[in-house]
Amino acid sequence: MSLSESEYRYLGLQEEKEVQRAKKDPRAFKPLYERYYGKIYGFLFKRVNDEQAAADLASQTFLNALLNLKKYEFRGLSFSAWLYRIAVNLSTDYFRQNKRNRGLYLDPDKTSDLFLEMVEEGDDAEEDLLQELKLPMAFEALSPKELELVELRFFEEMSFKEIAFIVNLTEGNARTKTHRVLRKMKMLIESNENKSQDIA
């Protein structure tokens, strides 16, 4: 569930106070840990598809956050954006070191929002449904960076401001690149459909 702008600001102010307390006393980090551990673990598990690896990476994420807390600066974003940034970097290193390809769990409750962004008004409903069923094929053709943008936007439900911070882009760039990826996915699906029709 996404927060309203006022709720988001209130959460940010509360977290800023919690972070300031934790900078002085590491024991005060506990509320932030308890609030976000499950979310970060779930995000990492969907990437690595391994319970132990996800738990190790989640623990390392929070350890890194605690060790570097004095460097943290509030930028009008939830503290979780910083945790996601650390988790993304750690999981990228994990894939590189273990020579493994990353995965993506397709949450059926969230693919509909992604699909609605891809289709154009006036498209045939039956054809749209067939395209939605072909989303996994389109995901397989994306680069890790492209996959990351879609994952953060639609499966982690991040704002473009949060995505920009996590992947080190400007907000406008994050928005443009994400829309480009959606267009690429739509073209991949349509291209695949045309090939199928030619074979038939």
Secondary structure as GFF3:
##gff-version 3
##sequence-region A 1 200
A	DSSP	alpha_helix	5	24	.	.	.	ID=ss1
A	DSSP	three_ten_helix	26	29	.	.	.	ID=ss2
A	DSSP	alpha_helix	30	48	.	.	.	ID=ss3
A	DSSP	alpha_helix	51	67	.	.	.	ID=ss4
A	DSSP	three_ten_helix	69	71	.	.	.	ID=ss5
A	DSSP	alpha_helix	79	98	.	.	.	ID=ss6
A	DSSP	alpha_helix	108	118	.	.	.	ID=ss7
A	DSSP	alpha_helix	125	133	.	.	.	ID=ss8
A	DSSP	alpha_helix	135	140	.	.	.	ID=ss9
A	DSSP	alpha_helix	144	150	.	.	.	ID=ss10
A	DSSP	pi_helix	151	155	.	.	.	ID=ss11
A	DSSP	alpha_helix	160	167	.	.	.	ID=ss12
A	DSSP	alpha_helix	171	199	.	.	.	ID=ss13
###
